[in-house]
Amino acid sequence: MIAQRIMYCDDGARADVDFIDDGLKMAVTWLPNGRTEILRAQRTGEEFRGDQSRAVVAGGAIAFMRRGKISVCHRTPEKR
C-alpha cells in the first residue's frame, strides 16, 4: 500500500481510499458498510476504472462517477 486516505465528499458520503501497488490501483470502500471496489489506471494521470465506478484524481480531491452520479471527495485534513 502506498497511501491510505479517508475522503469526505461534497454529497455527505465518506470513502476509505487505498492506493496500492505502483499507485495505478485504488481500493475504494464506501463507509460505513460498502463493498470494496478495485479501480485501475493504465498510466499515471489517467482515470481509474472499475466494474461499477470511475475516478479522476486532481490535487487533494478525487471525482468519482458511480451509478451515473458524480461525487467530488476531499482528503481528511491532517491533525497537528
Backbone as CSV, one residue per row, in Angstrom:
resi,resn,N_x,N_y,N_z,CA_x,CA_y,CA_z,C_x,C_y,C_z
1,MET,0.848,-1.173,0.000,0.000,0.000,0.000,0.896,1.240,0.000
2,ILE,0.562,2.180,-0.868,1.325,3.423,-0.958,0.747,4.469,-0.012
3,ALA,-0.571,4.603,0.014,-1.213,5.613,0.859,-2.636,5.180,1.178
4,GLN,-3.115,5.630,2.338,-4.498,5.398,2.732,-5.095,6.727,3.136
5,ARG,-6.298,7.003,2.664,-6.959,8.277,2.955,-8.427,8.029,3.247
6,ILE,-8.967,8.755,4.196,-10.408,8.843,4.365,-10.819,10.123,3.648
7,MET,-11.749,9.985,2.716,-12.188,11.110,1.901,-13.599,11.510,2.315
8,TYR,-13.846,12.815,2.395,-15.170,13.359,2.678,-15.685,13.995,1.405
9,CYS,-16.893,13.603,1.010,-17.435,14.022,-0.281,-18.450,15.145,-0.112
10,ASP,-18.584,15.954,-1.158,-19.500,17.093,-1.145,-20.947,16.675,-0.918
11,ASP,-21.286,15.420,-1.278,-22.663,14.945,-1.095,-22.890,14.287,0.269
12,GLY,-21.884,14.350,1.165,-22.009,13.792,2.514,-21.468,12.378,2.658
13,ALA,-21.112,11.718,1.562,-20.563,10.355,1.618,-19.124,10.399,2.136
14,ARG,-18.658,9.247,2.604,-17.258,9.092,3.015,-16.703,7.835,2.361
15,ALA,-15.437,7.889,1.996,-14.792,6.744,1.351,-13.415,6.510,1.955
16,ASP,-13.084,5.243,2.146,-11.737,4.833,2.541,-11.033,4.474,1.234
17,VAL,-9.991,5.211,0.890,-9.286,5.026,-0.381,-7.849,4.597,-0.095
18,ASP,-7.478,3.446,-0.635,-6.114,2.938,-0.505,-5.484,2.893,-1.890
19,PHE,-4.336,3.545,-2.038,-3.570,3.447,-3.284,-2.592,2.302,-3.102
20,ILE,-2.630,1.336,-4.013,-1.837,0.130,-3.833,-0.953,-0.128,-5.045
21,ASP,-0.043,-1.089,-4.839,0.941,-1.474,-5.850,1.749,-0.254,-6.263
22,ASP,1.738,0.067,-7.526,2.547,1.170,-8.045,1.761,2.476,-8.118
23,GLY,0.615,2.547,-7.417,-0.215,3.749,-7.453,-1.196,3.763,-8.600
24,LEU,-1.184,2.713,-9.417,-2.119,2.636,-10.534,-3.354,1.816,-10.173
25,LYS,-3.450,1.395,-8.908,-4.636,0.708,-8.406,-5.136,1.445,-7.176
26,MET,-6.445,1.524,-7.072,-7.081,2.209,-5.950,-8.174,1.275,-5.424
27,ALA,-8.132,0.990,-4.111,-9.189,0.217,-3.463,-10.100,1.226,-2.769
28,VAL,-11.374,1.244,-3.144,-12.328,2.218,-2.602,-13.407,1.469,-1.833
29,THR,-13.588,1.854,-0.561,-14.658,1.298,0.261,-15.520,2.458,0.722
30,TRP,-16.802,2.440,0.352,-17.723,3.496,0.778,-18.175,3.190,2.188
31,LEU,-17.974,4.138,3.086,-18.257,3.947,4.509,-19.702,4.295,4.817
32,PRO,-20.319,3.659,5.799,-19.710,2.722,6.738,-19.750,1.262,6.297
33,ASN,-20.600,0.855,5.376,-20.785,-0.571,5.112,-20.653,-0.981,3.658
34,GLY,-19.962,-0.206,2.864,-19.872,-0.514,1.441,-18.893,-1.628,1.134
35,ARG,-19.049,-2.184,-0.056,-18.092,-3.167,-0.549,-16.856,-2.444,-1.066
36,THR,-15.747,-3.167,-1.114,-14.520,-2.600,-1.662,-14.469,-2.886,-3.160
37,GLU,-14.190,-1.843,-3.924,-14.036,-1.985,-5.365,-12.614,-1.580,-5.737
38,ILE,-12.002,-2.344,-6.618,-10.655,-2.033,-7.107,-10.799,-1.308,-8.443
39,LEU,-10.205,-0.123,-8.515,-10.178,0.658,-9.749,-8.737,0.691,-10.240
40,ARG,-8.555,0.655,-11.550,-7.207,0.632,-12.129,-7.052,1.725,-13.177
41,ALA,-5.843,2.275,-13.234,-5.475,3.235,-14.278,-4.395,2.594,-15.140
42,GLN,-4.409,2.886,-16.425,-3.397,2.339,-17.335,-2.047,3.026,-17.145
43,ARG,-2.098,4.346,-16.924,-0.871,5.146,-16.753,-1.123,6.240,-15.730
44,THR,-0.063,6.796,-15.193,-0.159,7.925,-14.278,-0.891,9.072,-14.969
45,GLY,-1.841,9.682,-14.261,-2.582,10.817,-14.793,-3.859,10.436,-15.520
46,GLU,-4.072,9.148,-15.789,-5.298,8.717,-16.456,-6.351,8.352,-15.423
47,GLU,-7.610,8.259,-15.869,-8.673,7.932,-14.935,-8.565,6.486,-14.483
48,PHE,-9.079,6.249,-13.273,-9.166,4.907,-12.708,-10.524,4.342,-13.105
49,ARG,-10.559,3.041,-13.473,-11.816,2.401,-13.876,-11.998,1.098,-13.111
50,GLY,-13.235,0.862,-12.708,-13.610,-0.401,-12.082,-14.878,-0.910,-12.726
51,ASP,-15.451,-1.978,-12.174,-16.676,-2.554,-12.730,-17.867,-1.608,-12.598
52,GLN,-17.940,-0.872,-11.483,-19.093,-0.024,-11.208,-18.777,1.470,-11.173
53,SER,-17.491,1.821,-11.087,-17.112,3.215,-10.848,-15.948,3.646,-11.720
54,ARG,-15.808,4.962,-11.819,-14.637,5.587,-12.423,-14.194,6.702,-11.485
55,ALA,-12.921,7.078,-11.547,-12.417,8.137,-10.682,-11.288,8.895,-11.366
56,VAL,-11.226,10.195,-11.072,-10.144,11.052,-11.547,-9.559,11.754,-10.330
57,VAL,-8.231,11.696,-10.196,-7.531,12.327,-9.079,-6.972,13.656,-9.556
58,ALA,-7.216,14.709,-8.778,-6.665,16.031,-9.085,-6.320,16.720,-7.778
59,GLY,-5.025,16.917,-7.544,-4.600,17.538,-6.294,-5.015,16.676,-5.116
60,GLY,-5.649,17.269,-4.126,-6.116,16.534,-2.960,-7.540,16.052,-3.085
61,ALA,-8.109,16.079,-4.292,-9.502,15.669,-4.487,-9.584,14.498,-5.469
62,ILE,-10.683,13.743,-5.341,-10.985,12.666,-6.274,-12.437,12.837,-6.698
63,ALA,-12.680,12.832,-7.995,-14.048,12.867,-8.517,-14.419,11.441,-8.903
64,PHE,-15.446,10.916,-8.245,-15.936,9.567,-8.519,-17.215,9.655,-9.334
65,MET,-17.364,8.763,-10.316,-18.636,8.621,-11.009,-19.151,7.219,-10.707
66,ARG,-20.295,7.169,-10.026,-20.931,5.893,-9.674,-22.416,6.003,-9.973
67,ARG,-22.933,4.993,-10.620,-24.365,4.945,-10.929,-24.855,6.227,-11.608
68,GLY,-24.032,6.798,-12.471,-24.415,7.992,-13.209,-24.317,9.294,-12.434
69,LYS,-23.859,9.235,-11.180,-23.724,10.438,-10.353,-22.251,10.711,-10.082
70,ILE,-21.909,11.994,-10.002,-20.534,12.396,-9.706,-20.455,12.862,-8.259
71,SER,-19.462,12.340,-7.527,-19.177,12.770,-6.158,-17.752,13.306,-6.132
72,VAL,-17.585,14.528,-5.683,-16.243,15.094,-5.526,-15.869,14.955,-4.059
73,CYS,-14.739,14.291,-3.815,-14.323,13.977,-2.447,-12.962,14.600,-2.162
74,HIS,-12.771,14.985,-0.911,-11.557,15.686,-0.486,-10.896,14.929,0.657
75,ARG,-9.591,15.039,0.725,-8.836,14.384,1.796,-9.231,14.930,3.150
76,THR,-9.165,14.068,4.143,-9.380,14.485,5.528,-8.236,15.408,5.920
77,PRO,-8.549,16.536,6.551,-7.469,17.426,6.996,-6.531,16.692,7.949
78,GLU,-5.243,16.939,7.806,-4.236,16.339,8.688,-4.360,16.947,10.086
79,LYS,-4.272,16.111,11.112,-4.294,16.619,12.501,-2.881,16.987,12.905
80,ARG,-2.759,18.080,13.624,-1.411,18.511,14.066,-1.320,18.475,15.553
